[in-house]
Amino acid sequence: MKVVTDETWKVAQGPIMKNDIYDGEIYDARLEKPGWNAPNYN
């Protein structure tokens, strides 16, 4: 898969630190980004 974007694309570390089908998930709630799923989030 190839994802094409421009300089407006933003990335950040999220709260899921590790995810494993057998060992579960390590989640750090301090890294949550409130409102990240809202249409006007910047």
Residue, then its C-alpha position, 0 to 999 in steps of 0.5 A: m500500500k502507498v499513502v500519498t499526502d502533502e505537508t498538511w498531514k500531521v502525525a503524533q504518538g498515540p496512547i497504544m504503546k504495544n499491541d499483541i494478539y496473545d499478550g494484550e495491549i499496553y495503553d498510556a492514557r496520558l498520551e490521549k489526544p482529546g477530541w482527535n476524532a472530531p472533524n475540526y481537530n487540528 
